[in-house]
Protein backbone atom coordinates (compact mmCIF):
# COMPACT_ATOMS: atom_id res chain seq x y z
CA UNK A 1 0.00 0.00 0.00
CA UNK A 2 1.25 3.46 -0.84
CA UNK A 3 -0.24 6.92 -0.39
CA UNK A 4 -1.03 7.35 -4.11
CA UNK A 5 -3.01 4.11 -4.28
CA UNK A 6 -4.79 5.04 -1.06
CA UNK A 7 -5.74 8.44 -2.51
CA UNK A 8 -7.00 6.87 -5.74
CA UNK A 9 -9.20 4.46 -3.80
CA UNK A 10 -10.48 7.24 -1.56
CA UNK A 11 -11.13 9.48 -4.58
CA UNK A 12 -13.07 6.67 -6.25
CA UNK A 13 -15.58 6.59 -3.40
CA UNK A 14 -16.70 10.20 -3.88
CA UNK A 15 -18.26 11.26 -7.15
CA UNK A 16 -18.62 14.87 -5.99
CA UNK A 17 -14.86 15.40 -5.42
CA UNK A 18 -13.06 16.64 -8.56
CA UNK A 19 -10.34 14.35 -9.92
CA UNK A 20 -6.95 15.30 -8.55
CA UNK A 21 -8.41 17.24 -5.61
CA UNK A 22 -7.18 14.84 -2.95
CA UNK A 23 -3.52 15.11 -2.07
CA UNK A 24 -1.64 13.97 1.04
CA UNK A 25 -1.87 17.47 2.52
CA UNK A 26 -5.61 17.88 1.80
CA UNK A 27 -7.49 18.61 5.00
CA UNK A 28 -10.41 16.27 5.58
CA UNK A 29 -12.51 19.30 6.54
CA UNK A 30 -11.82 20.81 3.08
CA UNK A 31 -13.65 17.96 1.34
CA UNK A 32 -16.89 19.54 0.20
CA UNK A 33 -19.89 18.11 1.96
CA UNK A 34 -17.81 16.09 4.42
CA UNK A 35 -20.08 14.60 7.02
CA UNK A 36 -21.15 11.42 8.72
CA UNK A 37 -22.07 9.71 5.44
CA UNK A 38 -18.59 10.34 4.02
CA UNK A 39 -17.07 9.11 7.28
CA UNK A 40 -19.03 5.84 7.04
CA UNK A 41 -17.93 5.38 3.43
CA UNK A 42 -14.28 5.91 4.40
CA UNK A 43 -14.57 3.51 7.35
CA UNK A 44 -16.13 0.84 5.07
CA UNK A 45 -13.47 1.37 2.39
CA UNK A 46 -10.63 1.00 4.89
CA UNK A 47 -12.21 -2.13 6.37
CA UNK A 48 -12.80 -3.72 2.96
CA UNK A 49 -9.54 -2.78 1.25
CA UNK A 50 -7.09 -2.94 4.15
CA UNK A 51 -8.75 -5.14 6.78
CA UNK A 52 -8.51 -2.35 9.33
CA UNK A 53 -11.43 -1.54 11.58
CA UNK A 54 -11.38 2.21 12.06
CA UNK A 55 -13.62 3.75 14.69
CA UNK A 56 -15.38 7.07 14.31
CA UNK A 57 -13.43 8.67 17.13
CA UNK A 58 -10.16 7.59 15.47
CA UNK A 59 -11.27 9.16 12.20
CA UNK A 60 -12.10 12.41 14.00
CA UNK A 61 -8.50 12.59 15.27
CA UNK A 62 -6.99 12.96 11.80
CA UNK A 63 -6.95 16.25 9.96
CA UNK A 64 -5.38 15.37 6.60
CA UNK A 65 -5.39 12.59 4.04
CA UNK A 66 -1.76 11.85 4.98
CA UNK A 67 -2.67 11.48 8.65
CA UNK A 68 -5.51 9.13 7.71
CA UNK A 69 -3.16 7.05 5.58
CA UNK A 70 -0.55 6.96 8.37
CA UNK A 71 -3.19 5.83 10.85
CA UNK A 72 -4.37 3.02 8.55
CA UNK A 73 -0.79 1.84 7.97
CA UNK A 74 -0.09 1.93 11.71
CA UNK A 75 -3.27 0.01 12.57
CA UNK A 76 -2.61 -2.54 9.82
CA UNK A 77 0.96 -3.13 10.99
CA UNK A 78 0.09 -3.07 14.70
CA UNK A 79 -3.32 -4.68 15.19
CA UNK A 80 -4.63 -4.56 18.73
C-alpha positions as CSV (number, residue, x, y, z in Angstrom):
1,X,0.0,0.0,0.0
2,X,1.3,3.5,-0.8
3,X,-0.2,6.9,-0.4
4,X,-1.0,7.4,-4.1
5,X,-3.0,4.1,-4.3
6,X,-4.8,5.0,-1.1
7,X,-5.7,8.4,-2.5
8,X,-7.0,6.9,-5.7
9,X,-9.2,4.5,-3.8
10,X,-10.5,7.2,-1.6
11,X,-11.1,9.5,-4.6
12,X,-13.1,6.7,-6.2
13,X,-15.6,6.6,-3.4
14,X,-16.7,10.2,-3.9
15,X,-18.3,11.3,-7.1
16,X,-18.6,14.9,-6.0
17,X,-14.9,15.4,-5.4
18,X,-13.1,16.6,-8.6
19,X,-10.3,14.3,-9.9
20,X,-6.9,15.3,-8.6
21,X,-8.4,17.2,-5.6
22,X,-7.2,14.8,-2.9
23,X,-3.5,15.1,-2.1
24,X,-1.6,14.0,1.0
25,X,-1.9,17.5,2.5
26,X,-5.6,17.9,1.8
27,X,-7.5,18.6,5.0
28,X,-10.4,16.3,5.6
29,X,-12.5,19.3,6.5
30,X,-11.8,20.8,3.1
31,X,-13.7,18.0,1.3
32,X,-16.9,19.5,0.2
33,X,-19.9,18.1,2.0
34,X,-17.8,16.1,4.4
35,X,-20.1,14.6,7.0
36,X,-21.1,11.4,8.7
37,X,-22.1,9.7,5.4
38,X,-18.6,10.3,4.0
39,X,-17.1,9.1,7.3
40,X,-19.0,5.8,7.0
41,X,-17.9,5.4,3.4
42,X,-14.3,5.9,4.4
43,X,-14.6,3.5,7.3
44,X,-16.1,0.8,5.1
45,X,-13.5,1.4,2.4
46,X,-10.6,1.0,4.9
47,X,-12.2,-2.1,6.4
48,X,-12.8,-3.7,3.0
49,X,-9.5,-2.8,1.3
50,X,-7.1,-2.9,4.2
51,X,-8.7,-5.1,6.8
52,X,-8.5,-2.3,9.3
53,X,-11.4,-1.5,11.6
54,X,-11.4,2.2,12.1
55,X,-13.6,3.7,14.7
56,X,-15.4,7.1,14.3
57,X,-13.4,8.7,17.1
58,X,-10.2,7.6,15.5
59,X,-11.3,9.2,12.2
60,X,-12.1,12.4,14.0
61,X,-8.5,12.6,15.3
62,X,-7.0,13.0,11.8
63,X,-6.9,16.3,10.0
64,X,-5.4,15.4,6.6
65,X,-5.4,12.6,4.0
66,X,-1.8,11.8,5.0
67,X,-2.7,11.5,8.7
68,X,-5.5,9.1,7.7
69,X,-3.2,7.1,5.6
70,X,-0.6,7.0,8.4
71,X,-3.2,5.8,10.9
72,X,-4.4,3.0,8.5
73,X,-0.8,1.8,8.0
74,X,-0.1,1.9,11.7
75,X,-3.3,0.0,12.6
76,X,-2.6,-2.5,9.8
77,X,1.0,-3.1,11.0
78,X,0.1,-3.1,14.7
79,X,-3.3,-4.7,15.2
80,X,-4.6,-4.6,18.7
